[in-house]
Amino acid sequence: MIVRFPMRLLTYTTATNPAARIGVRVGHRVLDIEAASRVDGEPLPATMKGLLREGRGALSRVQALAKAAQSNAGRFSAAMLEERAIRFLPPVPDPDKFLCVGKNYRAHLEELKRHDLIKEMPQEVTGFVKLNSALVGHNAKVAKPEPVAHLDYEPELVFVIGRRALGVTKDDDAMDYVVGVTILNDLTDRDMQKREVASGSRFWTSKNAPGFGPLGPEIVTLDEIADPYDLWMTCAVNGEQRMRVNTREQIWKMNDILGHFSRTIPIEPGDMFSTGAPGGVAVGKPNAAELFLKPGDVVECSIEGVATLRTYIVSPGAGH
């Protein structure tokens, strides 16, 4: 779903307005989409799902507003905010479906196998659900729950759906349904994950505690991404790089993923697919005990050269 003018779309609140709003970056500032649209025509939706449901026409209008604000900032001054004045929310805070593909990098598969975190090698796309209640935005403070001894990081590339998909085949171009990409840090309680694997259940508790889904900072539209399967995903903790892996190593690409899930499930605008963790997570390293996350750690997951999602790990009771 190429929109033909690079945009960065985000959801935010401010100190004076706790209601979620959507914006588009204009340089180093943020243009409130709904407020800007009132300056020049009929109002656009004030939520990301609402905007994406409106389709290409609404996105084209956001592009036009962003261009107008670049050339005539004074006209849109009431709709413009400094980045320091906003609090990032997940770009889509309320997806109908956030489906996370598991076991999608061979190196990560081997890590999981060595540590009894998988029992089988997948023959087709597999996945689990990330709950909306687990999602937080860029720069969030995430409390490490008291019972969690081994909290791990997982930087993942996320595709955001821009139009309805049902019955998509592997021969179709899945990118026609994608509006852009963002980043998930799929925080994971490794001990609970091991228990879930042993019991034969999918990853619910281990990956869905409050705050275990840092997402963002924004949706980067596809026309800024030359090739989504030639991106370097990185993760740094306290400034120390822990991994750097290229998305070309993914086993299942978006055509496989969308074809698998849309066979019988309608995939709607604002739904998201996270495409799995690369190899290099803490649990796979010989010195894992010293690498697991603890209060005071700052985690930065990046699409190198494109965007960085920052998360602060804090003590229980100090989250968000």
N, C-alpha and C positions, 0 to 999 in steps of 0.2 A: 504493500500500500504506500508507494512512494508519493510524498507530498511536495517534492520539488522545490523546497526551500528549507534548509536546515532549521529545525526548531528544537528547543528544549522546554518541555512542558512539565510543570510541577504543581503539587498541591501543598498548601501552607496555611498556617494561622498567624495571627499577630498578637501582641500583648494586649491590644485594645479590642480585638475581635476574635473570640475563640472559635467561631464558625469556620469550617474548612472552606478555602477558596482555591481557585486554580489560576496559574500564571504562566507566562512565557518569558524566557530570559531575553532581555534587550541589553546587550553588553554585559556590564556587571550589575545591572539592576533587574528587577522583576516587574513586568507589566501585568496587572490584574486583568484577566481576560474579560470577565463580565463587566467590570467597570469601564474598561476601554471601549467595549462594544457599544455602550450607551452613549459614548461621545460621538459615535459615528454609525448610527443605525439602530436596528433592533437588537435587544440584549441576547447574548449567547449564554448557553448553560453555565452554571457556576460550579459544576462538578465534573471530574474527569470522565466518569462513565457517561454522563449526559452529553459532554462534548463529543466523545468518540461515537456515540450512538447517532449523532447528527451527521456523521460521515464526512466525505471529502469537502463538501461545500463549507461546512463549519471550520474545518482545518485551514482551508484556503483563506477564509475570512480572518482567522487568527494570524496567518502569515501576513496578510495585508495590514492588519493593525500593528504588528511588530515592525514592519517596514515603515509605516507612517510614524510610529513613535521614535524610530531612529532618526528620521529626517525632520520631525517637528515635535521635539520632546515637550515643549511648552504646552501644546494642545492637550497632551495626555498626562500632564503633571499630577493630577489628582488620582490617577490610576497607577502611578509608578512608585515602587518601593525600593529602598536599599536592601540588599541581601541580609545585612546584619539586623534588619528590623523584622525578619520573618522567622518562624519556626517551621522547619520542614516536616511534612507528613509523608507517608508512603505516597508515591505518585498516583497510584490507584489504591486508596485506603480501604475500599469495600468491594473488591472483585466478587462476582458471582462464583468464580472458580479460579483458584490459584493452584495449578497442578505442577508438582515438582517431579521431574524425571530423575530416577535413581540409577546408579550403576552405569554411568554414561561415559566414563573415561577409563581406559584399561588399567592405567597406573593406579587409579583409586580403587578399582575392583580388586586388584592384588592386595592393596593395603587392607581393605575390609576383610578379604578372605583370610589373611594372616592372623587377624585378630578376632576371628569368629563373629564378624559383624554382617556376614552374608552366609547363606547356606547353599545358594544356587547361583549358577551363571545364567544371566537372562538370555533368552532366545528372541525376545521382542521387547518393545518399549515397556518399561515398568514405571510406576510412579506412586506418589502419595500426595496428600492434601496439606497445604499450609493454611492454617486457620487465620481469619482476619484479626482475631484477638491477639495473635502473636506478632502482628506487623507493627513496626515503628519506622520513623523516617531517619534521614541523614542527621548526624550529630546527636542521636538519641543516647541517653544513659540507660543501659540495660543492666538490671540487677541480676547477679548470679545467685540463683536460689540456694538456700542453705544446704539442702540435701544433695546438690550436684557437685560431685568431686572432680569430674573430668569434663570440662566445657570446651568444645572444639569449634573452630572456625571452618567455614566452607564458602569461598567466594564463587558465585555462580552468575552466568549470563542469563538474563531473563528476556523473553520476547513478550511484548504487549500486543494483544490482538486489537485490530482497528475495525474489523467488520465481521459479520456473522459467518461462521463456517459450520457446515454440516455435510457429511459425506464426501469430504475432500479426499482425493486419492493421492498416492505417491507420485503420480504423473503430473499432478497440478503443481503450480508454483506456490508453495506455502507462504512465501514472502508477500504475495498479493493480499494476504489477510493480516499482515503485521504492520503496525504503525511505527514501532520503534523498539528500542532495547533499554533495559535498566539493569541494576545490580542487586542481587540478594546475598546477604551473609547468612547462610543457613545454619545458624547456631545449633549445636547438637550436644545433648547429654549422652556421652558415650556409654556410660554404665546402663542407663535405661534402654538405650538402643540395643545393647547386647542382650538384655532381658527380653525385649520385644522380639528379636530375631529368634531367640531360643524358644519362645512360646508360639512362633509362627505368625505373629501379627505384624502389620505394617507400622511404619514409624509415626505414631500419633503423639504419645507423651514425650518422647525424646526430642522432638523438634517443634513443639507447639506451646511451650511455656510462654507467659507474657514477655514480649521483647525478643523472642528467639527468631524473629523475622525482620531484621533491619533491611530496608528496601529503599533504593533511590540512587542518587539524590533526585533524579528527574528521568523523564522519558526522553531519550535522544532519538530523534526521528531517523528513519532508515537512510534517508538521503545523505546523512552525514557519515554513514558506515559503508565504506567501499566494499567490504566483504565480511559478513558476520562470522565467517569461518576462517578468518585470519586476524583474530584479535588476541592480544596477550592479556590473560586474566592474572592479576597479581594479588597477593595478600601480604601486608606488613603488620607487625605487632610492635608497638613502641618504636617505630621507625626501622625495624629490622625486617628485611624481606624474608618471608617464609616460603613463598612459592611464586613461580612465574611459568604459566602453561598456556599454550596456544589452543584456541577453540577448534582448530582443525583436527585435534585429537579426539573430538567427540565421536562416539560410536553411532548414535542415533541423531540425525540431523532434523531440522524443523519439518521437512517433508514427511519423514517417518513419524515424528511426534504428532503433528496435526492430523495426519492420516489415521493414526491409531486411535486417538481420542475422539475424533469427530465422526467416527463410523456411526455411532448412535447417540452421541451427546452433542447437543447444539453448543457451540463455542461462541460466546457473545463478545461484543466490544467491551474492552476493559478486563476481560479474562487474561490470565498470564500463564506462561509456561517457563519454569526455571529448568535449566538444561543440565544440571548435575555438577558435582564438585570435581575439580581436577585432583590428581595425585599431589601429595605434599602436605596434607593435613597433619595436625599434631599426633594423632593416634598412630600414624604410620611411621613415625620417626623413632630411632633408638632412644633418644632423650625425651620422649613424649612427656614424662612426668613434669619436666621443667617448662614445657611449651604450652600445656593446657592453660586456658585463660583464667585470670584471677582479677579481683577488684583492683583498679588502678591501671589496667591495660587499656591501650587505645588501639583499635583494630581498623585498618584501612584496606578495603577491598576495592580494586580498581579494574576498569577496562583501560589499559595503559594508553596514555595520551588522549583519552576521551573523557573519563569521569571517575571520581573517587567517592566511595561511600564510607563515612567515618562513624565508628561506634565506640562509646566509652563504657567499659565494664565496671560496674560499681557494686557495692555491698548491698545485701537485701535491705529494702526499705528506702533506697536512694534512687530508684529507677525513674526514667522519663524526665 
